[in-house]
Amino acid sequence: MNFSEVFKLSSLLCKFSPDGKYLASCVQYRLVVRDASTLQILQLYTCLDQIQHLEWSADSLFILCALYKRGLVQVWSLEQPEWHCKIDEGSAGLVASCWSPDGRHILNTTEFHLRITVWSLCTKSVSYIKYPKACQQGITFTRDGRYLALAERRDCRDYVSIFVCSDWQLLRHFDTDTQDLAGIEWAPNGCVLAVWDSCLEVRILNHVTWKMITEFGHPATVNNPKIVVYKEAEKSLPLGHLAFPPPRAVAGPLTSSESKYEIASMPVSLQTLKPAADRANPRIGVGALAFSPDNYFLATRNDSVPNAVWIWDIRKLRPLAVLEQLCAVRAFQWGPQQPRLAICTGGSKVYLWSPAGCVSVQVPGEGDFQVLSLCWHPSGDSLALLSKDHFCLCFLETEEGMRTAFGQQGDCT
């Protein structure tokens, strides 16, 4: 794998454009737009204050920058750099901002979730939607962009409203059988809307009968011989053996470390974390999950076993592999084109899993580059690695080269 040079970054704000041509990043109040292939700066925009949220329009022609502290949204055009739009929510404040699928309307959520304001960039008209619920995923659009589903909270009860995006008029309104609605999501075909309370377990449902097919458990001890358990192991190396400079000058022996995966023998006891019962909303249950782009695999993380990522074979409805890291998993994301999972743990390494196996990759550089988040290029050929103050790109090799690298770490059968 090859790595780019390191660039400055603020607040982990770095995103590829949907068409894959551009890469936008924020450095305090500056928005930098680069060519995604050469990383040359194409545009440099200056906002009125520090940027706290960044989002591309679906057609990659506009960029939204939200300045929550000021209650402002600034919009920039890639085709017409001199064009500029500023939306001021005034005393109502601002806590969230997003694009509609047509890339010509902006939805702003005011403080205390009193309402959502819909601003049109074309007609400059304004529409208002009341009672949005403060939850993790309370707004979702159908893939064709025709309808918006909104989670609402009225009189201590949960509701869902369906709006027509062409004129933002209410189409349907109904209550839900939930105690405390946590999120909503349209099915890919737009015919079904899923509503959920919480995600303590991972259950697979039949999309026709909606009956439970199976339930995926996350035991602390793995003793199923059909599951491949990869354990990250660290070993020290003399600095002279490294192909890149040491992270920083240190007192003591001139050694550093690298890690690789080892296949563990059954049974395997995973590191567990006891939930803090004396704190409000303790982290328990399945805190993250994602399907691969071909829907053949599901990756999950149980917050009680924070160092492990489970890989499930959806076709056979069984666990396929477990990756146990040395540190807690901060984020994972599937590549957009292939079943290839990238994982970061807040250290100077990035981890990749595919059906061929998995590999640990050291991020080169003179500084202590701690990977806190990551995002894929739409082509799946490169990966942006984000630290607190910097970012760099990791360029992946060909699929054949990846198979060779994965094979050296042990195949997954």
N, C-alpha and C positions, 0 to 999 in steps of 0.2 A: 504494500500500500504506500501511496505517496501523500505527503502533507504539504499544505500551503504555508506561507508565512503567517505570523500571528497578527491580528488586527484588534484595535480597541473596541470595546463594547460596554454598554450599560444595561442593567436590568434584564439581562438574557434576551434582549429584543433583537432577534435576527431571523429573517424569514425569506425563503425563496418565493419568487412570484409563481402563480399557478401554471404559467406557460413555461417555466424553467429558464427564462432568459436572464432574469435579474435576481440579485440578492440585496435585500434591504437590511440595514443594521442601524442602531441608534447609539450615539455617544452623547449622553446627557440631553441637550436640547437640539442636537444636530441629527438629521436623517441623511444617511449615506446610501446611495444606490449604486451598486457595482454590476458589471457584466459578470454573469454567473460562471462563464467559462474562463475568462482572463483575469477576473477580479479587479479590473481597472475601474476607477471611479467614473461614473457617467453623470450623476447629478448629486449635488450637495444642497440640502434644504435646511433652513434655520427656523425652528419653532420658537414660540414666545416663552416657553419654559421647558423643564425637563419632561421628556416623553415617557409615558407610563404604559402605553399600549400601542401596538403596531399591527396593521392588518391590510392586506392587498385586496383590491376588488377582484371579482371572479375572472374578469377579462384582462387582468394585469395592467390596466391603464391608469389606475389611481391608487394612491396609498393614503390610508387613514392613520393619523397620529392623535391619540387621546391624551390630553393633559388634565387628568382627573383633579388635581389640586386646584386648578383654575376653572374647572367646569367647562373646558374648551375642547373642541375637536378641530384640527386643521387637516385639510385634504390637499394633496398635491397631485399634479398630472404629469405622467411620463411623456406624453405626446406634446404637451404645451407647458414647458417648465415655468413660463411666466404666469400661467393661470394658477389661482390660489383661492381656496374657500375656507372660511372660518365660521364655525358654529358655536355660539355662546349660549349655554343653558342658564346663565344668570344665577339668581338666588336658589333655583331648584337644585343646583349641583349636578354632579355626574359621577356614576360609579361603574358604568359599563357602556361600551360602544361597539357596534358591529355593522357590517355591510348586509344589505339584502342580496339575494342571488343575482339580481340584474346589474349590480354594481353601480346603481344610480340613486339609491336610497340609503340613508344611514339611520340606524335605530339606536337612540341614546336612552339609557335607563337613568332616571334621576335618583338623587339620594333618598334613602329609606324606601326605595322601590315604590314610590308613589305613582309613577306612570312611566310609559315609554313614549318618547317623541320620535316620530318618523319624519325625517327631512328629505325632501326631493332635491337633488342637484340640478335637475332639468327645469322643473317648474317653480322651484323655491317654495313650494307649498309645504304645509306642516299638518300632520295627523297625530292624534293622541290615542294611546291605548292605556286603560287603567288597570290597576290591581295586579301587576306582575309579581310573581312570588320570588323571594330571594332564595334560590337553590342553585345547585351546581350546574344544571343544564335545563334551564327553564324555557329556552327558545329553540325551536328547530324548524327548518324549512324542508319542504319536499325537494327532491333532486331536480325536478323540472322548474323549481322556483315559483310555482303557482300558489302554493298555500303556506301559511305560517301557523304553527301550533304554539300556544303560549300557556305556560303553567300559571295559575292564579291562586290567590289566597283571599277569600272573603268570609267574614263572620266565622273565623276559625275553622273553615273547611276548604278543601282543595277542589279546584275546578280546572278545566282546560277549555280554551277558546280557540276556534279555527278562523283565521282571517284570509281573505282573498288578497293576494299581494298586488294585484293590478290597481285596486282602489282602496285597500286597507279596510274594507268593510267586513263586519262580523258575519260569518257563515254559520257556525254552530257554536253552542255553548253547553257544557254538561259537567256534572260533578264526577269525582272519581272516588273509588273505594280505597282510599289511602289514608293512613294516619298522619303522615308527614311527607308529602310527595318530595322525592329527591331529584327526579329528572324525567324527561320525556324524549322520545326519538322516533322519527318516521322510519318505516321499513324502506329498503331501497326502491321498491316499486311505488311507494307513496300510498298504498292501499290500507295500511295498518299503522296505527300509532301505539307505541309501547309506553307505558307509564309505570314507574317503579318507586317503591318506598325506600329501600336501602339495598346494599349489595354485600350482605354478610356471607352469602354462599354463591357459588357458581352453579346455576341450574340451566340445563339445555332443554328447550321446549320445541315441540312440533309446531311448525308455522301454519298448519291446517287445523288441527284439533286444539292447539294450545295446551295440550297435556304435557306434563314433564316426561321427557325421555330418560334422562339420567341426571345424577347430581355428582359434581366433581368435588371430592374431598381433598384437603391439604394436610395430611398427617405429618406430625413432627418426626416420625420414623418411617423411612421408606424401606420396604422389604419385598417389593414386587420385582422379580428378576427381569421382567420385560421393560422396566424403566431404567434408562441410562442416567446415572447421577454423575454429573461433572462437578468436581470440586476445584475451585481455584487454589493453586498452591504457589507460594512465593519462595524464591531463592535468591541469595545474594550473589552479585557478580563484581569482579574487579572493574573499576571504571574504564580501564584500558580496553576491555572487551566490548564497550558500548559504541554504537555507530553514531551517537549524538552526544552533545555536551551534557555533563551532569546537571541536575535540576538547580543546584545552588552549591556554593562552597560550604563545606561542613567541616567541623573539627572532628578528627578521629580518622579511622582507616578509610582509604579511598575505595569505597565499595558502594554499589547501588543495588537495586533489586529489580527483577522482572518476575512475571507470573505466567503460569500456563495452567491448562486444565488437566486434571487427572481423573480417570474413571474410577469411582469408588466401588468397593466390594460391599455386597449386601450383608446384613442390614445397615442402613445409613441413618444416623441421628442428625437432624438438621438443627441449627441454632434457633432457639425460640426466644421470644420477647414477651414477658408478662405484661398485659395491659395495665396502665396506670388507673386503677379503680377510683383513686381520689381526685381525678381530674374530669372536667366536663368533656363529653364527646371523645372518649379514648379511641385510639386507632386500633380497631379490631376488624376481623373479617377480610374479605377480598377488596383491597384498596385500589387495584389497577388491573385491567384486563384489556386485551386487544386481539382481534382476529387478523390473520394474515390476509394479504390481498386476494389470494385464491380461495380463501375460506377453508383451507385444509387444516389449518392449525390455529390454536388459541393459546395465547400467553397470559399468565395470571401471576399476581403477587399477593400473598396473604400477609397482612400487616403484622400478624403474630409471628411470622417467619420472615423477617424483613430482608434477609440476605439471599433469599431463593426466588428464582423465577421458574414457574412450571410451564412446560410445553405439552399441549394436549393434541392428540390426533382426532380431529373431528369426524373423519370418515369412519374410524373404528371406535370412536367414543371411549378412548382410553388414554391414560397418561403415557407420554412418549419419553420425556426427558425432564430432568431437574438440573438447573444450574445454580450451584451454591457459591456465592461470592464471599470474599474475605470481609467486605463492608456491605452496609445496607444498600439495596438497590434504590437509586433515586428516580430513574426513568428508563423506560424501554419503548421502542418504536419499530414497527415492521417497515421494511423497505416497500415502496409503492408498486414495484413491478414483480418482485420475486419473494418467496417465503424466506426472508432474511431478516433476523431480529438483531437490532443494535441495543446495547445495554450500557448504562453508565452508573457509577457508584460514588461519584464525587472525588475520585482519585485521578491519577494521570494516565489512566488506561481506558480504552473502549473495547467492548466485548461484542463479538458477532456470533450468532448461531444460525445454522441452516440445516436442512435434513442430512447434509454430509458430515456435520460435526460442529465444533465451536472453537474459537480462537480468541486469545487475549492479545491486544495490540497496545504497545507503549506509544504515547503521544510525544514526539521529539520536541526539543526546545530547551532554551536556557532557563526559562522561568518555571515555576511550579504550577503547571497548567492543570487545574482541577476541573474535570468535566462534570458540570452540574446538570446539563441538558443537551439535547441533540435534536436535529431535524434533517430529514432526507431531502435530497434534490428530487423533483418529480420523476426523473429518469431512473433513479435508484443507483446512479453511477458514482455519486459523491454524497458526503455526509458532513453537515456543519456541526462542529463540537463547540459548545458554549461553556465558558467559565464565568466567574463573577465579573471580570474586567476585560476579557478578551474572547476572541473566537478564531478558529481556523477551520480549514476544509480538509477532509480526509477523502482522497480519491481512491476508489476501490478498483482492484484489478479485474481482468476478465473473469467470467464464470469458471473457466478451466483453471485459472490461477487460484481462484478462491477455493476450488475443490482440493487443490494440492495443499493449500495452507490449512484447510480444515482437516484434511486427511492426516496431517502430521500430528494433530491433537487427538486423533481417535475418531473413528466413524461412528455414526449413530445408526443402529440397525433395528 
